[in-house]
Amino acid sequence: MPQTHPVIDQAAPPLAAPAPPTELSLEERLTRINTVMTARLDEAAVAYEVNTAHIDNEPVDLADVVTGPVDSGPAPLPEPYPTPVAALLRRAHHRLVTGGWCKDVLVDEEGARCMLGAIRAEAGGDNVLEASAIAMLLDTIRRRFGDQVDSVPSFNDAFATGRTPLRMVDQAAHLADARGL
C-alpha cells in the first residue's frame, strides 16, 4: 500500500508584487523627446525637399524689391508725451539708452552722459524747462528712495551701473505725463 503522508498545512510563499515602473529622470525624458523630435524633423525635411523639388527658383534682384530710400537714417521717435517736461525726460532717457550713461561727469570722453547731462542736452538751452525736468526727476527719486537724496547728480554718482538711474528718468517721464507737466 502506498504510503501516505499527512497533509501539512504550509502557507504558500507570498508572491512578490511587481516592481513599479521606474520613473525616468528629467535628463532621460529630455533625451527621449530630443530623439523623437529629431526623427520627426528629419522626416519633415525630407518631405519638404520632395514636395518642393519641382519648383524653379530664380535669384531675386534686390533693386527690384527695395523701393524706398536706403540712406535716410533712423526715423525720429514718435513723441508719446504731449507735455513738455514729460517729453524732455523721455528724450533724456532715450539719449541715455542710446548714447550711454556715465557718472562723476556730465559727459565722459566717449560721449556718455549722466542724468543731468542728458536732461541739459535735450533741453536745448531752455533753463526753465530743464529746471522743471530736474525737479520732477528729484521728486521721483525721493518718492522711491526717500528724502535723504540730496540731488540728482549725487543720486546718479551713487551707482556703478546706469540701470537704476535710467529707470528713474523713465519713471519721472511717466509721472510728469500723469501730472500734465
C-alpha positions in Angstrom: 0.0 0.0 0.0 1.3 3.3 -0.9 2.5 5.2 2.0 0.5 8.4 2.6 1.7 11.4 4.3 -0.4 13.6 6.3 -1.2 16.8 4.6 0.8 19.5 6.2 -0.6 23.0 6.0 2.0 25.1 4.5 1.4 28.6 3.6 2.4 29.4 0.1 5.2 31.9 -0.1 3.8 35.4 -0.7 4.0 36.5 -4.2 6.2 39.5 -4.7 4.4 42.4 -6.0 5.7 43.5 -9.4 8.1 46.4 -9.1 6.5 49.7 -10.1 8.0 51.1 -13.3 10.9 53.3 -12.6 10.3 56.9 -13.2 12.6 58.5 -15.8 14.8 61.3 -14.7 14.4 64.7 -16.4 17.6 64.1 -18.4 16.3 60.7 -19.7 12.9 62.2 -20.6 14.6 65.1 -22.5 16.9 62.7 -24.3 13.9 60.6 -25.4 12.0 63.7 -26.5 15.0 65.0 -28.4 15.4 61.7 -30.2 11.8 61.6 -31.3 11.8 65.3 -32.3 15.0 64.9 -34.3 13.5 62.0 -36.2 10.3 64.0 -36.9 12.3 67.0 -38.1 14.4 64.8 -40.4 11.3 63.3 -41.8 9.7 66.7 -42.4 12.9 68.0 -44.1 12.9 65.1 -46.5 9.2 65.6 -47.2 9.8 69.4 -47.8 12.6 68.6 -50.3 10.5 66.1 -52.1 7.5 68.4 -52.3 9.4 71.4 -53.5 11.9 69.8 -55.8 9.9 70.7 -58.9 9.8 74.4 -58.2 12.2 76.5 -60.2 13.9 79.2 -58.2 15.3 82.3 -59.9 17.6 84.7 -58.0 15.9 87.9 -56.8 17.4 91.2 -57.8 17.1 93.4 -54.7 17.0 96.5 -56.9 13.5 95.3 -58.0 12.4 94.8 -54.4 13.8 97.8 -52.4 11.8 100.8 -53.4 12.2 103.2 -50.5 15.2 105.4 -49.5 18.0 103.4 -48.1 20.2 106.1 -46.7 17.6 108.1 -44.8 19.0 107.1 -41.3 16.9 106.1 -38.3 13.4 107.5 -38.2 12.7 110.1 -35.5 11.0 108.6 -32.4 7.3 109.4 -32.1 6.6 111.7 -29.2 4.3 109.8 -26.8 4.1 112.6 -24.3 2.3 115.9 -25.3 3.6 117.8 -22.2 7.0 119.5 -22.4 8.6 118.2 -19.2 7.5 114.6 -19.8 8.7 114.8 -23.4 12.1 116.2 -22.3 12.5 113.4 -19.8 11.6 110.8 -22.4 14.2 112.2 -24.8 16.8 112.3 -22.0 16.0 108.6 -21.2 16.4 107.8 -24.9 19.7 109.6 -25.0 21.0 107.7 -22.0 19.9 104.4 -23.5 21.4 105.1 -27.0 24.4 107.3 -26.1 25.4 105.7 -22.8 25.4 106.5 -19.1 28.3 107.7 -17.0 28.9 109.0 -13.5 31.1 111.7 -11.9 31.0 113.9 -15.0 28.2 115.5 -17.2 29.7 114.0 -20.4 32.6 111.5 -20.5 35.3 111.1 -23.2 33.1 108.6 -25.1 30.1 110.9 -25.2 28.1 109.1 -22.5 26.1 111.4 -20.2 24.9 111.4 -16.6 21.2 112.0 -15.8 21.7 115.8 -15.5 23.9 115.9 -18.7 21.2 114.1 -20.7 18.5 116.5 -19.5 20.7 119.5 -20.1 21.5 118.3 -23.7 17.8 117.6 -24.5 16.6 120.9 -23.0 18.4 122.8 -25.7 19.2 125.8 -23.5 15.7 126.2 -22.1 16.7 126.7 -18.4 13.1 126.8 -17.2 12.2 123.5 -18.9 15.5 122.0 -17.7 14.8 123.0 -14.1 11.3 121.6 -14.2 12.5 118.3 -15.5 15.3 118.1 -12.8 12.7 118.9 -10.1 10.4 116.2 -11.4 13.3 113.7 -11.6 14.3 114.6 -8.0 10.7 114.2 -6.8 10.5 110.8 -8.5 13.8 109.7 -6.9 12.7 110.8 -3.5 9.4 109.0 -3.8 11.3 105.8 -4.3 14.4 106.2 -2.2 13.4 108.7 0.5 14.2 112.4 1.3 17.8 111.7 2.2 18.7 112.0 -1.6 20.3 115.4 -1.8 20.4 116.0 -5.6 20.1 114.3 -9.0 23.9 114.3 -9.5 24.6 112.7 -6.1 22.0 110.1 -6.8 23.5 109.4 -10.3 27.0 109.1 -8.9 25.9 106.6 -6.2 25.5 103.8 -8.7 28.0 101.6 -10.5 25.7 100.9 -13.4 23.1 103.0 -15.1 20.2 100.6 -14.7 18.6 102.3 -11.7 19.3 105.9 -12.9 17.8 105.1 -16.3 14.7 103.6 -14.7 14.3 106.7 -12.6 14.4 109.0 -15.6 11.8 106.8 -17.4 9.5 106.8 -14.3 9.9 110.6 -14.0 8.7 110.9 -17.6 5.6 108.8 -16.7 4.9 110.9 -13.6 5.3 114.2 -15.4 2.8 113.0 -18.0 0.4 111.9 -15.3 0.7 115.3 -13.7 0.3 117.1 -17.0 3.7 118.7 -16.9 
